[in-house]
Amino acid sequence: MTSALIHPAPSRAESDLTIHDAVHPLSAASADPLAALLTSALPALARRLDETAVARDQAGGHALAERELIRASGLLSLTVPRALGGFGGGAPELFHTVRVLARVDSSLAHVLGFHHLQLFGVSLYGGPAALEHGSRHLRETAEQRLFWGNALNPADTRLRATAVAGGWRLDGVKSFCSGALGSDRLTVSATTEDGGFLIGVVPTRRQGVAVAQDWDAFGQRQTDSGTVTFDAVSLDHDELLQVPGQAPTPRATLRSQIAQLVMAHLYLGLAEGAFEQGCRYTTTQTRPWSASGVDRAVDDPLVQHRYGDLWLPVRAAQSVAADAVRALDAALGRGEALTAQERGEVAVAGAEAKVLAHRAALAVGSQVFELTGARSTSARFGLDRFWRNARVHTLHDPVDYKIRDVGRYRLDGRIPEPTAYS
């Protein structure tokens, strides 16, 4: 791999940044660029994000400098095939990256995870933007270090597509558009006048596209998940990822499973990060309770018991998530030969992983305060961000329906119906 490929030209001026070498310490001599990206650039990026994570979480807003750190790191090309200028990583490498970053900054882990979700969509869908132009989209992403955002929210049907000569006109709004602010490309879904549904690719700076910075949730504050307005925005036919009336194949519906496992690993990273920070605080700052009879909080058998009890759901979530990743990766490897039954079994495995990671993130993020003590609630420590971020993001789609899917499958073998959430 050449130096030019590892350090592609930036898509915008970076004269005010001195971060490139700090977060992207790869060289042309790297025997395995993907391994170097994951073992060198990724940990370096996580350390840089950790330095400002507490302050940025409290401030909210758009993390422009930190998104440029991600851009400079090379991780935007993680899942782009090597033949198209990327690092050739797959789903396992993506989920590992999301989990590592979520331990310190779940907002930007979300943004990066959803960037790659859009790239997987380019590879999975069957429209002209995928079949005829997918390689171009992925190559441009690697060459120009493009950031992709999401305006596909299927629960928001206010964006309408009207047929015009050569394509479509988009009018309306989309909410919960993760990563849209500061992006270069958007994946967009819209309903048609006859009740159909399409998915396409739109440059974020195209005339008529307006991204609002109106995301104000109490968690995941820097996911840039605001509202995007489309005012007579043109969408050419060859920019369609899914053509209206086109029935998606089982392989195409794996996109929702990639999304669900991005979330599961986001929650898993939050649980691991909260647990690690809690242990560190208890070891270095928590005072032993007067009735414990010990000189250090870590020697209190009740504290030891509670940390053991908190670790077990994390460990269970780790193990089940690993099984789900293997199932999804195998399904992706099947290509168009993937059957509906095989796809359904992947969805069950993903549901199991997401439920356990959901529970672990909320439990550890909340209960860790019972072990760190009252002083740990000071804003300067930012320990509350783990629970807040988990609480907001785990509301993405109802976890009870995941549990229902698992129970129904175990009772009578029924697989989940393919939807944007299952």
BAROKE-858357 format. One record per residue (C-alpha): residue in one letter; x, y, z negated; residue number from 0. Coordinates in steps of 0.5 Angstrom, whole numbers, plus 500, padded with zeros to 3 digits. Each point is the difference from the previous one (the first is absolute). Example, Ala and Ser with C-alpha at 12.3 -4.5 7.8 and 13.67 -1.06 7.14 Angstrom:
2
ATOM/rest/px/py/pz/nr
ATOM/A/525/491/484/0
ATOM/S/502/507/502/1
//
This chain:
422
ATOM/rest/px/py/pz/nr
ATOM/M/500/500/500/0
ATOM/T/503/507/502/1
ATOM/S/501/506/496/2
ATOM/A/495/504/504/3
ATOM/L/495/494/498/4
ATOM/I/501/500/493/5
ATOM/H/500/508/499/6
ATOM/P/495/502/506/7
ATOM/A/499/507/501/8
ATOM/P/495/504/495/9
ATOM/S/493/502/503/10
ATOM/R/501/507/496/11
ATOM/A/505/504/498/12
ATOM/E/504/498/494/13
ATOM/S/505/505/499/14
ATOM/D/497/502/493/15
ATOM/L/501/492/497/16
ATOM/T/506/497/498/17
ATOM/I/497/493/499/18
ATOM/H/502/496/506/19
ATOM/D/506/497/497/20
ATOM/A/498/499/493/21
ATOM/V/494/496/502/22
ATOM/H/502/497/507/23
ATOM/P/507/497/498/24
ATOM/L/500/495/506/25
ATOM/S/505/500/505/26
ATOM/A/501/497/507/27
ATOM/A/504/494/497/28
ATOM/S/495/497/496/29
ATOM/A/499/493/502/30
ATOM/D/493/500/498/31
ATOM/P/497/507/501/32
ATOM/L/493/497/497/33
ATOM/A/503/497/494/34
ATOM/A/504/507/499/35
ATOM/L/494/504/500/36
ATOM/L/497/496/495/37
ATOM/T/506/499/495/38
ATOM/S/503/507/501/39
ATOM/A/495/505/503/40
ATOM/L/494/498/497/41
ATOM/P/503/500/492/42
ATOM/A/503/507/502/43
ATOM/L/494/503/502/44
ATOM/A/496/497/494/45
ATOM/R/506/503/495/46
ATOM/R/499/507/504/47
ATOM/L/492/500/499/48
ATOM/D/501/498/493/49
ATOM/E/504/506/498/50
ATOM/T/494/505/502/51
ATOM/A/494/495/499/52
ATOM/V/497/502/494/53
ATOM/A/500/508/502/54
ATOM/R/497/498/507/55
ATOM/D/495/496/497/56
ATOM/Q/498/505/495/57
ATOM/A/500/506/506/58
ATOM/G/496/496/505/59
ATOM/G/500/503/507/60
ATOM/H/504/498/506/61
ATOM/A/507/497/499/62
ATOM/L/504/503/506/63
ATOM/A/507/499/498/64
ATOM/E/499/493/497/65
ATOM/R/496/498/507/66
ATOM/E/506/502/503/67
ATOM/L/504/496/496/68
ATOM/I/496/494/502/69
ATOM/R/501/502/507/70
ATOM/A/507/501/500/71
ATOM/S/501/493/496/72
ATOM/G/498/496/506/73
ATOM/L/494/496/497/74
ATOM/L/495/503/505/75
ATOM/S/503/495/505/76
ATOM/L/500/494/495/77
ATOM/T/495/496/504/78
ATOM/V/502/503/507/79
ATOM/P/503/494/504/80
ATOM/R/507/500/501/81
ATOM/A/499/500/507/82
ATOM/L/496/507/500/83
ATOM/G/505/503/495/84
ATOM/G/498/498/494/85
ATOM/F/502/495/494/86
ATOM/G/496/495/502/87
ATOM/G/497/499/493/88
ATOM/G/493/496/499/89
ATOM/A/495/500/495/90
ATOM/P/504/497/494/91
ATOM/E/505/506/501/92
ATOM/L/495/505/500/93
ATOM/F/496/497/494/94
ATOM/H/507/500/496/95
ATOM/T/501/507/502/96
ATOM/V/494/503/498/97
ATOM/R/501/496/493/98
ATOM/V/507/503/499/99
ATOM/L/497/507/501/100
ATOM/A/494/499/496/101
ATOM/R/504/499/494/102
ATOM/V/502/507/500/103
ATOM/D/495/504/505/104
ATOM/S/494/496/502/105
ATOM/S/497/506/504/106
ATOM/L/506/500/505/107
ATOM/A/500/492/500/108
ATOM/H/493/501/502/109
ATOM/V/502/505/505/110
ATOM/L/505/496/503/111
ATOM/G/496/493/499/112
ATOM/F/494/503/504/113
ATOM/H/505/503/506/114
ATOM/H/502/493/501/115
ATOM/L/493/497/500/116
ATOM/Q/499/505/506/117
ATOM/L/506/497/503/118
ATOM/F/497/493/499/119
ATOM/G/494/502/503/120
ATOM/V/503/502/506/121
ATOM/S/503/493/501/122
ATOM/L/493/497/498/123
ATOM/Y/495/503/504/124
ATOM/G/498/498/507/125
ATOM/G/498/507/503/126
ATOM/P/505/504/505/127
ATOM/A/504/504/495/128
ATOM/A/502/493/497/129
ATOM/L/500/495/506/130
ATOM/E/503/505/505/131
ATOM/H/503/506/496/132
ATOM/G/502/496/493/133
ATOM/S/507/500/502/134
ATOM/R/501/507/502/135
ATOM/H/496/502/493/136
ATOM/L/505/496/496/137
ATOM/R/506/502/504/138
ATOM/E/498/507/499/139
ATOM/T/499/499/493/140
ATOM/A/507/497/499/141
ATOM/E/504/505/504/142
ATOM/Q/496/507/498/143
ATOM/R/499/497/493/144
ATOM/L/493/501/500/145
ATOM/F/495/500/494/146
ATOM/W/493/497/501/147
ATOM/G/494/502/496/148
ATOM/N/493/497/499/149
ATOM/A/494/503/502/150
ATOM/L/496/493/501/151
ATOM/N/496/500/494/152
ATOM/P/494/495/502/153
ATOM/A/496/502/494/154
ATOM/D/500/507/503/155
ATOM/T/496/500/507/156
ATOM/R/499/508/501/157
ATOM/L/505/500/505/158
ATOM/R/497/499/507/159
ATOM/A/503/498/507/160
ATOM/T/496/502/506/161
ATOM/A/502/498/507/162
ATOM/V/503/504/505/163
ATOM/A/504/500/506/164
ATOM/G/506/496/499/165
ATOM/G/499/498/493/166
ATOM/W/496/503/494/167
ATOM/R/499/507/496/168
ATOM/L/501/499/492/169
ATOM/D/495/505/496/170
ATOM/G/499/499/492/171
ATOM/V/504/499/494/172
ATOM/K/504/494/496/173
ATOM/S/501/500/493/174
ATOM/F/505/496/496/175
ATOM/C/505/501/506/176
ATOM/S/507/497/496/177
ATOM/G/506/503/503/178
ATOM/A/497/504/505/179
ATOM/L/503/507/497/180
ATOM/G/507/500/503/181
ATOM/S/499/495/505/182
ATOM/D/502/499/507/183
ATOM/R/494/495/502/184
ATOM/L/493/498/498/185
ATOM/T/497/494/501/186
ATOM/V/492/502/500/187
ATOM/S/494/496/500/188
ATOM/A/493/503/503/189
ATOM/T/493/498/501/190
ATOM/T/497/501/507/191
ATOM/E/493/502/502/192
ATOM/D/498/493/502/193
ATOM/G/502/498/493/194
ATOM/G/507/497/502/195
ATOM/F/506/501/497/196
ATOM/L/507/502/502/197
ATOM/I/507/500/497/198
ATOM/G/506/505/504/199
ATOM/V/506/503/499/200
ATOM/V/500/508/500/201
ATOM/P/506/504/499/202
ATOM/T/499/504/493/203
ATOM/R/502/507/504/204
ATOM/R/495/499/505/205
ATOM/Q/495/506/502/206
ATOM/G/494/499/495/207
ATOM/V/503/496/495/208
ATOM/A/500/504/493/209
ATOM/V/503/496/494/210
ATOM/A/498/503/493/211
ATOM/Q/504/500/494/212
ATOM/D/494/498/495/213
ATOM/W/501/494/497/214
ATOM/D/499/501/492/215
ATOM/A/500/494/497/216
ATOM/F/503/499/493/217
ATOM/G/504/494/503/218
ATOM/Q/504/499/506/219
ATOM/R/501/507/500/220
ATOM/Q/505/501/506/221
ATOM/T/497/495/505/222
ATOM/D/498/505/505/223
ATOM/S/493/497/500/224
ATOM/G/496/506/502/225
ATOM/T/495/501/505/226
ATOM/V/501/501/508/227
ATOM/T/495/504/504/228
ATOM/F/500/498/507/229
ATOM/D/497/506/505/230
ATOM/A/499/498/507/231
ATOM/V/507/495/500/232
ATOM/S/501/497/506/233
ATOM/L/502/492/500/234
ATOM/D/502/497/506/235
ATOM/H/498/493/502/236
ATOM/D/507/497/500/237
ATOM/E/500/503/492/238
ATOM/L/495/495/498/239
ATOM/L/502/494/495/240
ATOM/Q/493/497/500/241
ATOM/V/496/502/506/242
ATOM/P/492/500/498/243
ATOM/G/497/494/500/244
ATOM/Q/506/496/500/245
ATOM/A/500/494/495/246
ATOM/P/506/500/496/247
ATOM/T/504/493/500/248
ATOM/P/501/497/493/249
ATOM/R/507/502/501/250
ATOM/A/498/507/501/251
ATOM/T/496/500/494/252
ATOM/L/507/498/496/253
ATOM/R/500/508/500/254
ATOM/S/496/500/494/255
ATOM/Q/504/495/496/256
ATOM/I/506/504/501/257
ATOM/A/497/506/497/258
ATOM/Q/497/496/494/259
ATOM/L/507/497/499/260
ATOM/V/503/507/500/261
ATOM/M/495/502/495/262
ATOM/A/502/493/496/263
ATOM/H/507/502/500/264
ATOM/L/499/507/498/265
ATOM/Y/496/498/494/266
ATOM/L/506/495/498/267
ATOM/G/505/505/501/268
ATOM/L/496/505/495/269
ATOM/A/499/494/495/270
ATOM/E/508/498/501/271
ATOM/G/502/508/499/272
ATOM/A/495/501/494/273
ATOM/F/503/494/497/274
ATOM/E/507/502/501/275
ATOM/Q/499/507/497/276
ATOM/G/497/497/494/277
ATOM/C/505/496/499/278
ATOM/R/505/505/501/279
ATOM/Y/497/505/495/280
ATOM/T/498/495/495/281
ATOM/T/508/498/500/282
ATOM/T/502/507/499/283
ATOM/Q/495/504/497/284
ATOM/T/494/497/497/285
ATOM/R/501/500/492/286
ATOM/P/498/493/496/287
ATOM/W/494/500/496/288
ATOM/S/501/501/493/289
ATOM/A/496/494/498/290
ATOM/S/504/496/505/291
ATOM/G/506/499/496/292
ATOM/V/505/500/506/293
ATOM/D/505/506/501/294
ATOM/R/499/500/508/295
ATOM/A/493/500/503/296
ATOM/V/503/494/505/297
ATOM/D/501/496/494/298
ATOM/D/492/500/498/299
ATOM/P/497/493/502/300
ATOM/L/494/504/501/301
ATOM/V/503/504/505/302
ATOM/Q/504/494/503/303
ATOM/H/493/496/501/304
ATOM/R/496/506/503/305
ATOM/Y/506/501/505/306
ATOM/G/500/492/502/307
ATOM/D/492/501/500/308
ATOM/L/501/506/505/309
ATOM/W/505/496/504/310
ATOM/L/496/494/502/311
ATOM/P/495/503/504/312
ATOM/V/505/504/504/313
ATOM/R/504/493/501/314
ATOM/A/493/497/502/315
ATOM/A/499/506/505/316
ATOM/Q/507/499/503/317
ATOM/S/499/492/501/318
ATOM/V/494/501/504/319
ATOM/A/502/506/504/320
ATOM/A/506/496/502/321
ATOM/D/495/494/503/322
ATOM/A/496/505/503/323
ATOM/V/505/503/504/324
ATOM/R/503/494/502/325
ATOM/A/493/498/503/326
ATOM/L/499/507/503/327
ATOM/D/507/499/504/328
ATOM/A/498/493/502/329
ATOM/A/494/503/503/330
ATOM/L/503/505/504/331
ATOM/G/505/495/502/332
ATOM/R/494/496/503/333
ATOM/G/499/506/505/334
ATOM/E/493/499/504/335
ATOM/A/500/493/498/336
ATOM/L/498/502/493/337
ATOM/T/493/497/499/338
ATOM/A/494/503/496/339
ATOM/Q/501/495/494/340
ATOM/E/507/502/500/341
ATOM/R/499/507/500/342
ATOM/G/495/499/494/343
ATOM/E/504/496/496/344
ATOM/V/505/506/500/345
ATOM/A/495/505/498/346
ATOM/V/499/495/494/347
ATOM/A/507/500/498/348
ATOM/G/500/508/501/349
ATOM/A/494/501/495/350
ATOM/E/503/495/495/351
ATOM/A/507/504/500/352
ATOM/K/496/507/500/353
ATOM/V/496/498/494/354
ATOM/L/505/498/496/355
ATOM/A/505/506/502/356
ATOM/H/494/505/499/357
ATOM/R/499/497/493/358
ATOM/A/507/500/498/359
ATOM/A/501/507/502/360
ATOM/L/494/503/496/361
ATOM/A/502/496/494/362
ATOM/V/507/501/500/363
ATOM/G/499/508/501/364
ATOM/S/495/500/495/365
ATOM/Q/503/496/494/366
ATOM/V/507/502/501/367
ATOM/F/498/506/496/368
ATOM/E/498/496/494/369
ATOM/L/508/497/500/370
ATOM/T/503/507/501/371
ATOM/G/497/504/495/372
ATOM/A/497/507/500/373
ATOM/R/506/504/502/374
ATOM/S/500/496/506/375
ATOM/T/494/504/502/376
ATOM/S/504/506/501/377
ATOM/A/499/503/507/378
ATOM/R/508/500/501/379
ATOM/F/500/492/500/380
ATOM/G/494/500/506/381
ATOM/L/499/493/497/382
ATOM/D/492/501/502/383
ATOM/R/501/500/507/384
ATOM/F/501/493/501/385
ATOM/W/493/499/497/386
ATOM/R/497/506/504/387
ATOM/N/503/498/506/388
ATOM/A/497/493/499/389
ATOM/R/493/502/498/390
ATOM/V/499/504/506/391
ATOM/H/503/495/505/392
ATOM/T/497/494/498/393
ATOM/L/493/504/501/394
ATOM/H/502/499/508/395
ATOM/D/495/494/501/396
ATOM/P/496/497/494/397
ATOM/V/504/494/497/398
ATOM/D/494/496/498/399
ATOM/Y/499/499/507/400
ATOM/K/507/497/501/401
ATOM/I/498/495/494/402
ATOM/R/493/498/503/403
ATOM/D/504/498/506/404
ATOM/V/505/496/496/405
ATOM/G/494/497/496/406
ATOM/R/496/499/506/407
ATOM/Y/506/496/504/408
ATOM/R/501/496/494/409
ATOM/L/493/498/499/410
ATOM/D/498/498/507/411
ATOM/G/506/502/505/412
ATOM/R/497/506/503/413
ATOM/I/505/505/503/414
ATOM/P/500/507/499/415
ATOM/E/496/504/506/416
ATOM/P/506/504/504/417
ATOM/T/499/507/498/418
ATOM/A/504/506/499/419
ATOM/Y/500/498/493/420
ATOM/S/500/493/500/421
//
